Amino acid sequence: MKEPLLQGLIAAPFTPMNEDCTIKTEAIPAYADFIAAKGCLKGVFICGTSGESVSLTLEERKNIAEAWTNAAKGRFKVIVHVGGMSQPDCVELAAHAASVGADMIAAMAPGFFKPASVKDLVGFFKPVAAAAPELPFFYYNMPSITGVSLPVHEFLAEGKKDIPTLAGVKFTHNNLMEMQQCINLNDGEFEVLNGFDEILLAGVACGCKGAVGSTYNYIPGIYQGILDAIESGNLDEARRMSKKAVDIVDVLVKHGGGTRAGKIFMKLAGFDCGPCRLPIAPCSETELAKTREELEKTDFFKYTAV
């Protein structure tokens, strides 16, 4: 069996912003150091949901991609999300990602005018992947955001015929039957990356070798603990570590989910990524204090302590 392109934990970084919500690319080298210092992170998945991709301009996304590929310095892999609503924009972003030295690209389905069939989705992605012919391409499946619920295993099977670089899927969904169908397709031909942080334990049990998550930015040690416990055959310990993650994600959900609350959590973890761009509402000092209080009842600060 071939070595996976991606295995272990891959963080989904937030896009650093100034208080006026302009992009703060000068913060990315320090962010890259923050990621590298965690020790257990194998890569970054940039300009995805956590990175507020659809709220950014093409030029901003290019600048962010270039900053991350430069800052990574071979310490970890850089996967650039190039998805969007406009196919020509996606093609342009894919070509740019290749030109600046990205390791891989990924794209979610367009979520306004949606593909009605697997054939339509393949047709949308074909020129995008072709614009970066040397880079592995991952489908970013997240039906809760895109509203596109086409069968992923069918997309992989059909897509490979027209997209030779199709390597797998970032599976951000809780349909574990479909996840297993993707993992088992053609004797494990495709890589399936677990996408919901709080079900990493289940994803690994299904057969995922890699995982992409926003909470890996600040508490990767908890998730590495899950992986280590599974590797050693200690399922009780894996469950115990998973509960720690679930307790923290529960607070995350109360404050707006991965992107909005994630930036609040990053500030509390010691790396301020600034506010989110509207329409995501800003965080008040009162909410920040409340979030800290809630997180103190979890193991958050134990795992974010420097």
N, C-alpha and C positions, 0 to 999 in steps of 0.2 A: 504494500500500500504506500502511495506517495506521501511525502511529508506535507502537512497542511500549510497553506500560505499564511494563515492566521490561526494562532492558538493562544490560549490564556486570555488575559484581560486587556481589553482595548478601551481607553477612556474616550468619551464623547465630550470634547471641551466646549466651554461657553465662549462666546465672542466678547473679548474685553471691550468695554465702552467707556467713554468719558461721561461726565454728568449730563452733558447735552446730547448724549446718545450718538455722538460721532464715534467711529471705530478707533480703538486704541491699539494699533498694530505694534507699537513700540513696547507693549507689555508682553508680547508673545514670547520673546526669548526667555524672560523670567518665568513665564508659565511653563515653557518647555522644561526648564530646570526643575520646576515644581513637580512636573510629571515624572521626570527621570529620577528624582530623589525618592519617589515612592518605592522604587526597586522592583516591583512586581508587575508593572504595566508594560505591555509589549508593543503598544502603538496608540495612535490617536485617530479618531474618526471625526474630521473637522467639517464645519459648515453643514451639519445635519440639523436635527430638531433642536438639540441643546444649543447649537451655534446660531439659531435664529435665521437659517439660510434664506427662507422666503421673504424675510424682512430686509435683506441686504441687496445692494445693487450689484451688478456684474463686476464692476471695478473693485468694490469692497471685497467680494468673494475671491477675486484674483489676488488682491493684496494679502488677504489672510492666508491663502494657500501658499503663496510665496514665502511669507513670514514663517509659517510652520515648517515647510520643507527645509528652509535655511536653518531654523533653530533646532530641528531634530538632530542634526549632525551625526546621523547614523546610530543614535542611541535607541531609537524606536522607529517603527514604521508609521508612515503617514498615509491615511486613506482619505481621499478628498470626495466629499459628497457633491455631485454636480447636477443633481436633480432640480426640477423646477416645472413651471407651467408651459414654458416656451421651448420647443425642441431645438430651434437654432441657438438659443442661449445655452442650453445643456451641452450642445455640440461644442460651442466656444469654450465653455468651462472645462470640458473634458480635454480638449486639445491643450489648453493652458496648463492644466494639472500635469499632463505629460511633459510639457516643456520646462516646468520648474522642478521636476524630479520627484513627483509623487510616486509612491510605491503601488498604489491601487486607486481605483475610482469606484464610486457607488452612486446609485440614483433611486429615489423613490418615484412612484407613479404620479403623474399629474393629477391633482385633486380637484380642479375646477371643472374643466371639460375632461371627463374621465374616459379611459379606454373601456369599451363595452365587451371586449373579448380578449382572450390570451393572445390571439393573433394581433390585435391592435396594440397591446402592450409591447409585444416583441417588435412591432413596426416602429413604435415610438423610440425604443432603446437602441435599435440596430445602428443608426448613424451616430448616436452618442458614444457607444462603445468603440465604433470604428474610428472615431476621431482620436482615440488613444490606443492604437492597435497593439502596443507592447505591454499595456497594463491590464491586469486582471480586473474584471468588472463584476460587481456585486449588486444584485437587486435589493433595494431597501424596502422591505415589506412592512408597512405600518397602517393597516386598514382603519384603525381608530382615528388617524389623522387624515389620511387621503380619501377614505371612503371607498377605496378600491379593494374588493374582496375576491378577486379572481383566484382560482386554485393555484397555489404557488408551485406545487410539484409539476403541474401541467405546464406552467410557464417555463420552468427549468428544462423540462424535456423538449419542448418546442423551441425555446429560445436558443438552445445550444446549436440548433441547425443553422441559424442565421447569425448568431453572435458567438464566434469561436472563442472569445476571451471570457465568456460567462463562467465565473468560478463558483458562484454560490449565492447565498441570500443572507441578509441581516434580517432575522425573523423576529420582528417586534410585534408579537401577537401571543395570545394565550391558548391557541388551538394546538394542543400538544399532539393530537392525532395527525394533523397536517404537518407539523414539525417533523414527526417521525417518517411520514411519507417522503419528505424532502431528503432527510438523512439517508434513508434506505434506497433512494432512487438510483438505479443502475449500479448497485453494489457500492454505494457511497461515493459516487462520482463528484458530488457537489458539497462544498463546505457550507454548513449551516451555523450561523453565529447567533447565539442567544441574545435577544434584544430587550427583554423586560428584566431589569436587574433583580427584582424581588422573586423571580422564579428561576434564578440561575441553578439552584439545586435540581429542579425538575428538568431544566434544559440539558444539564450535564448527564442526568440519568437517562435521558432520551438518546444521548450520543453526541451532543455538541462538544466540540473541542475548543472553541473560541467564543468570546462574548463581548459585546459592545454595550457600554452603559454610562450614563451621566454621573451616577453616584460613585463610579470608580475613580472620578476625579479626586475625591476627598476621603473616601473610606475603602480603598482597594484592599486593605489588609483583612477586612471582614470576608470579602469574597475570595481572596486567596486562601483564607482559612477554610472556606467551604471546599475549594478545589483540593487542598492538601488533605483534608479529612476524608474526602472521597477516594483519593489516591491511596491512602493508607487503609481503606476499608472500614473506617470508623463512621458509620452512618449517623449514630447518635450525636457525635461532635459536629458533623455537617449540618444536622438539623438545628443544633444549638446556635451555630454561627449564622445560619439562615434566619433564625428568629431575630438576631441582632439587626440584620439588614432590614427585615420587615418592619421592626419597630421604628427605625429611622425613616424608611420610605413612607410609613403612615403619617409622620409629621410633615414630610415633603408634600404629600397629597393635600394636606390641610391648608397649605400655603401656596397652592397654585400649580403644583406638579413640577416635573423635572426641570423645565427651563427657568421659570420665574423663581421658584423656591430654590433651585439649584444655585443661582447666583447669590441668594441670601446665605445658603449653606457654605458657599465658597468663602464669603466674607468672614463668616464665623470660623472657618477652617484656616484662616490666615492669608488668603489670597483674594483680594477684592477685584472682581471682574466688572464692577460698575452696575448700572441699571440695565434693564431690558429695553428694547425699542418698542414704542407703542405699536399695537394696542395692548401689549402686556403692561399691566399697571405697575407703578413703582412701589418700593417697599418703604414704609415709614419707620422712624426710629422706634416707635411703640411696637410695631410688628416685629422688628428685629429683636427687641428685648424679649418679646413673647416667644419668638422662635427659639432663642437661646434657652429660655426657661424650659421649654418643652424638650429640647434636645438634651438638656442636662439630666433628664430622666431616662435617657438611653445611653448607649456606649459611644455616641458620636465623638465626644471630646477625647475619650480614651484612644480612639483610632486616628484622630486628626492631630494629636499632640506632636509637636516637633521634637 
